[in-house]
Amino acid sequence: MGTALRVGYRRAEARANLLTWEPSKGCLKGFASPFGSPRDKCESEALYWAPMRKAIPSPNLTAVLALAALADLLLYRLASHVFLPSQPTWGVARVLADIGLFMSNLGGVLGVVLVATVLSRALRGDTIFPHSMRITVSSIGLFFVLLATAGVLALPVPDRFVSYLRISHAFLAGFVAAGLWHRRCPIRLKLAVTLFAAPIVLQTATMFCQRMGWSASLVGQGGRTAQASTFLALLLSGVLISPRPRRGLQVAVMLGAGLISLALLALAMVRYFGLAQVVALYGLHFDLPVTAGVVGKLYAAMVMAAYVSATVAGAACLTGDAASRLLAYGVVLLATAGHQIEATNQTLFSLCGLCALALGAVRLGDVAVAGAARGSAAPSDPLSHQAHEDA
């Protein structure tokens, strides 16, 4: 009883009249605190500064990385390398080229920081990887972070280290997908992460077969399978990743984003097909064939449906809670990484996107488990009723 009165007294003390804390006197200004122990002083100080800490939001590095990935695609891979002069000297072209280079470097640095942070927290907190995978993931993750740091900083390393980076990237992507199946989270999100991780593993296996000089037909079949898996993951993202249940605002946002993206893609395919081919080849790294025959038209329709679905999923998740927004950032990072991983930044974007999807799925699973636990502890239960009476 006395402890409860003291806690309530301290809270009222911190809220009343916006009193300020004076560390030299060990009490609130204008009020002589009767609690003289150092612990009580620290609690009073924490109660005063808590509202001020909540008023300053912490930056979301995943959202910043998603914006940097979009800028890397639009300004660096497309504008600087395709549409602008190779060495612009002045004017808007120079500004856009400098901004694109800066955002590309920023995305690489943020990608290294986020990969290292996510892997270290996941290994310590048992969020994605089970205990049996920790030693393997930690060693491969450290190797990947070192190679990615060398690539981002443009350090002089042998060419074979690029292959090592791709192989470690594929292993980590497979570990993220496999570790998520051991967690209690929605099955649809587990399937989505697996579908996005499959092209990374298939592309690396194809590269390994090509380096070993194995059958050319096997290499070609592996590349086509990886590209088909990427389109399948994007195509099903609107069904697998969009939040459930859908509210009225989310339905409106999904319809608006779907119609706008469909209109833009249809306009690009019909009127500006050459521009669409350039964007697909140099930006997203896949070949868009001519839509003259039936096969070409079906392929163009599949491309449009895949990116419309990814746009709908990302827009719907952005209107949800923090875990849903994390899913949206993962979709943006995976979509902007492209179909063929070629640069260090793209490996970082794709791995950060997979980790964002996995962490969002784990958080949604934890929320569902907590809701089920609260629902099971009903007041009609004798134990919970006795607990309410004791409180």
N, C-alpha and C positions, 0 to 999 in steps of 0.2 A: 504493500500500500504506500509506504513512504517513498519507494523508488518511483512509482508512477506519478506521485505528486511532484517529485523533484524534476522528472522529465517534462511534465506539463508546464511546470513553473519556468523552466529554461526556455521552452518554446514560446511561451507568452512573453517572456523577457526579450527574446530576439525579435519578435514581431511588433512589439508595442512601440509606437512613436518613432520608428526608424532610428532606433538608438545605434550609436557607433561604438565599435570596439576599441578600447585603449589598451594595448599590450603592456604598457608600463605600469598601469594600475591594476591589471588583471581583472577588469570588470567592464561593463558597458558604461559609456559616458552618460552621466546624469543618473546613474543607478548603482548603488553599492551592492554588489552581488554577495549573498551569504555563503556561496559555495567557493571555498578557498583552495580546494585541491587543484593541482595542475590538470587533472583529467577533466574536471568540470570547466576549467577555463578554456581548454581546447574544444570541448563540446559547444560552449557558448560561442566561441569564435567561428566554429564550423557552421553553426546554425545561422550566424549572421551572413557569412559569405556564400552559403549555398544558393540563395536566389540569384546572386550576382554571377555565380559560375554557370547556372542554367541559362542566363540571359545571353551568354556568348556561345553560339553554336560552334561545334568543332567541324573543320572542313572534311568533306567526304572525298578522299583521294580516289576512290573507285569511280565516282562521277567525273572527276577531273581527268582521270585516265581515259574514260570513254569519250570525252570531248577531244582530248588530244589524239585519240585514235581516228576520230572523224576528220580532224584537221590534217592528220598525216595522210589519210586517203585522198581528201579533196585538194589540199594545197601542195603537198609534197609529191605524192605518187602520180597525181594527175596534172595539176596546174604547172608545177615546176618542171616535170620531166616530159610533158606532152605538149601543152598549149603555150607555155612561155618560152622565150629565147633561152638558149643554154647558159649564157652569161649576161643577164640583164644589168644595165649600168645605171639606170635612173627610172623615175616614175613609178607608176602603180605596179609594173612587173617586178621591179626590184623589191618593193615592199612586200608583195605577195610571196616572192621567193624566200625572203628573209623570215617572214612569219611561218611559212611552211617548214623551213629548216629548223626553226626554233621549236615548233610544236612537235616535230619528229624527234628531236633530241629530248624534249621534255617527256614525251611518251615513253621513250626508251628508259630514261632514268626512273620515272615513276613505276614503270613495269618491273624493273629490277627490285625496287624497294618493296612493292606490293607482293611480288612473288616470295621474296625472302621473309616478309612479315607473315604472310598467310601460311607458308609452310612451317615456320617456327611455331606459330600459335596452334596450328592444327596438330603438330606433333606433341605439343605440351598439353593441350586441352582436350584431346580425344574428340574433336568435332567431325572430322572426315575419315581419317585413317585409323583403323583398329591397332591395337598394341602389336600384333604380329607383323605389321608392315612398317613400323616406325624406323627400325634400323636401316632398312633398304631405302625407304623414301628419304630419310635424312641424308644418307650418303649421296644418292643420285641428285637430290635437290641442291646440295652444296656444290656438286660438280656443275650442275646446270647454271646456278647463280654466278659462279666464277666465269664460266664461258660466256654467259650473256653480258656480264659486266665488261669483259674484254671486247665483245662485239659492239656494245653501245659506246664505249670509250675509243673505239677504233684503234685498239692496240695491235701491234704487229704479231700475229699468231699464224701458225701453219694452216694451210688450207684444210687439212684433215680435221681440224678442230671444229669446222662448220658441220661436218658429218657427226661428230661427237655431240654437238649441241642439238642437232635434229634427233639423234637417238635418245638422248636423255630427256628431251621434250616429249617424245612419244611414250617413254616409260612413265613419266609423271602424269601424262594425260590418261594413260591406262590405269594407273594407281588411283587417280581421283575418281574415275568411273567405277572401279572395283570397290574402293572403300565406301562409296556412297550406298552401294547395295547392302552394306552391313548396318546402315543407320535406319531409324524409324522416320521415314518421310514419305510423301506421296509417290506412288509408283510411276506416275506420269513424268515427274521431274527426274527420277532415276533413269527412265528411258530416254528423256531428252538429253541428259548429260552423256549417256552412253552413245547416242547417235552423233553428238558433236565430237566426241573423243575418237570415234571409229575412223573418220577420214585422216586424222593426224597419225594414227598408228599405221593405217594402210599406206599413206604417202611415204612414211619412213621405211616401211618394209619394201616398197617399190624402189626407193633410192638404194637400199642395201642390195637388192637383187641386181640393180643396174651396175653398181660398183663391183659386184662379184662377177659380172659378165655372164649371168645366167640367161635363160631364154628370153628373147625379145618379146615374144607373145605374152609371157608371164608378166613382164614389166608393163606392157601396154594394158593388159587386162586389170592389173592392180591400179593403174592410174585412172582408168575409167570407173572402176568400182569406188575408188575414193571420191571422185567427183560426184557420182550418183548418190553416195552416202551423204555428202554435204548438202546437196539439193533436198534429199529426203528429210534431213534434220531441220533445214530452214522451212520446208513445206509443212511439217508437222508442229513447228514451234507455236503457231497460233492456237493449236488444240492442246498441246502438252504444257506450255509455259504460262499461258494467260491465267490470271487468278480465278479462283472459285470460292464462293459463289460470286457471280458478276452482278454488280449494282447498276443502277440506271446510268450514272455518270460513266462508268467503265464501258457499258454497251455503246453509249453515244460516242465515246472517244474511239472505240474500236471501229465503229462504222465510219466515222469521219476519217481516221487515219487510213483505213482500207480503201475508201473511195478515192482519196487524194493520191495515194501511192499508185493505185491502179490506173488512174487517169494519166499521171505523169509517165509511168512505164509504157502505157499504150501509145502515148504521143511519141515517146522516144523510139519505140519499135516501128511505128508507121511512118513518121515524118523525118526523124533524125536517126536512122538505123546505123549510119556510119559512126556517129558520135557514141551510140550505145555499144558498138563493137569496140571502140577505143577504150571506153570506161571499163568494159568487161575484161579486156585483155590486159591493160596496163594497171588498172586499179584493183580488180577482184581476181585476176589471174585465171580466167577461164575463157575458152574460145566460144564465141557466139556465131554459129553458122548462119548463112543466108537463109531467110525465110521464104524461099521460092517454092519448095515442095512441101508435101504433107509433113515429113519428118522435121523439117526446119520450123514449120509453124507450131508443131507440137512442142518442140524444144523451147521455142520462144515463150509459148504459153506456160510451160513448166517454170521457166526462169521468172516470169512475171508473178506467178502464183507463189513461188517460194519467197520472194522478197516482199510481196504484199503480206504474206502470213507473218514473216519476221517483224515487219513494221507494226502490224496489228498487235502482236504479242508484246513488243516493247512499249507501245503506247498504252496498252491496258495495264501493264505492270507499273508504269510510272505513276498512275493514279492510285495505287494501293499503299500499303504500309511500307516500313523500311525493308522488310524481307522481300517484298514484291519488287521494290525499286532495285534491289540488288540483282534480282533476276533480269530486269530490264537492262542494267549496265552490262551484264554478261552477254545478253543477246547482241547488244551494240558492238562489244569487243569481238565477239566471234564472227559477226557479219562483216565487219570492216577488215578483219585479218586476211580475208580472201580465201580462195579455194586451194591455192598452191602456196605453201609456206616457203618463202625465199629469203627474207631478211630477218635479222635478229629481232627487230621491233615486232614483226608479225608473230614470231614464236612467243614473245612476251604477251602480246595482246590476246592470243588464243588461249594460253595457259591461264592468264588472269580471268578471262571470260569463263573458262571451265570452273575455276575456283569460285567465282562469284555465283554461278548457277548452283554449285554444290553447297556453298554456305547458305544461300537463300533457301534451298530445299531443306537443309538441316534446321534452320530457324523456323520455317513453317511447320516442320514436323514437331519441334519442341513446343510450339504454340498449341498444336493440336493435342499433344499429350497432356499439356498442362490444363487445357480446357476439359478434356475427358476426366482428369483427376478431380477438378473442381466439381464437375457434374456428378461424379460418383459419390462425393462427400455431401450428400443432401442432409438438410436438417432433420428429416424423418429417421435417419439412421441413429440408433441409440448412442453410439460412441460419439458421433459428431454433435448430437444434441447435448450430451454431457459436457463436451468441450465448450460449447457455446455458453452453457450455464456457468462453468468454471471461469470463463473469461468475464 
